[in-house]
C-alpha cells in the first residue's frame, strides 16, 4: 500500500510533481521575464512541432552550428 499525502489524498509519488508544477506556475506569474520565456518556448514548440518542415530546418541549422563549434574548438568531443 502506498502512503498518501494528507493534503491531497494522492499518493506521494504523484503529489510531489504537482507541488513543483504549482510552484513553477506561481513563479512564472510573479516574474514577467519568466512568463515571457515560457510563452516564447511554448510558441516555439507549437510552431516547430506542428510542421515537419520547420522541425527539419531547425535540426539542420543546429547541426551546422554544432559542426562549426567543433571545427573551431569551441566544443570538444569525449573525454572528461
C-alpha positions in Angstrom: 0.0 0.0 0.0 1.3 3.4 -0.9 1.5 6.1 1.7 -0.8 9.1 0.9 -0.3 12.8 1.2 -2.5 14.3 3.9 -3.2 17.5 1.9 -4.4 16.0 -1.4 -5.0 12.3 -0.6 -3.0 11.4 -3.7 -0.1 9.0 -3.5 3.1 10.9 -2.6 4.7 9.9 -5.9 2.1 11.9 -7.7 1.7 14.7 -5.2 5.4 15.9 -5.5 5.3 16.8 -9.2 2.0 18.6 -8.7 3.6 20.8 -6.0 6.6 21.5 -8.2 4.2 22.4 -11.1 2.2 24.8 -8.8 5.4 26.5 -7.6 6.7 26.9 -11.1 3.4 28.4 -12.3 3.3 30.8 -9.3 6.9 31.9 -10.0 6.1 32.5 -13.7 3.1 34.6 -12.9 5.1 36.8 -10.5 8.1 37.4 -12.8 7.3 38.9 -16.2 10.6 37.7 -17.8 10.0 34.1 -16.8 6.4 34.3 -18.0 7.7 35.7 -21.3 10.2 32.9 -21.6 7.6 30.2 -21.1 5.3 31.9 -23.6 8.2 32.0 -26.1 9.2 28.4 -25.6 5.6 27.3 -25.8 5.0 29.1 -29.1 8.3 27.8 -30.5 7.4 24.2 -29.6 4.0 24.6 -31.1 5.3 26.0 -34.4 8.2 23.6 -34.7 6.2 20.6 -33.6 3.4 21.4 -35.9 5.4 21.3 -39.1 7.9 18.7 -40.0 9.5 21.2 -42.5 10.2 23.7 -39.7 11.5 20.9 -37.4 13.9 19.6 -40.1 15.1 23.2 -40.8 15.9 23.7 -37.1 17.7 20.4 -36.9 19.8 21.2 -39.9 20.6 24.7 -38.5 21.5 23.3 -35.1 23.6 20.5 -36.7 25.6 23.1 -38.7 26.2 25.2 -35.6 27.5 22.2 -33.7 29.8 21.3 -36.6 31.1 24.8 -36.7 31.7 24.9 -33.0 33.5 21.5 -33.2 35.7 22.8 -36.0 36.6 26.0 -34.2 37.4 24.1 -31.0 34.6 25.7 -29.0 33.2 22.2 -28.3 35.3 19.2 -27.6 34.3 15.6 -28.2 34.6 12.9 -25.5 37.0 12.9 -22.5 36.4 14.3 -19.1 
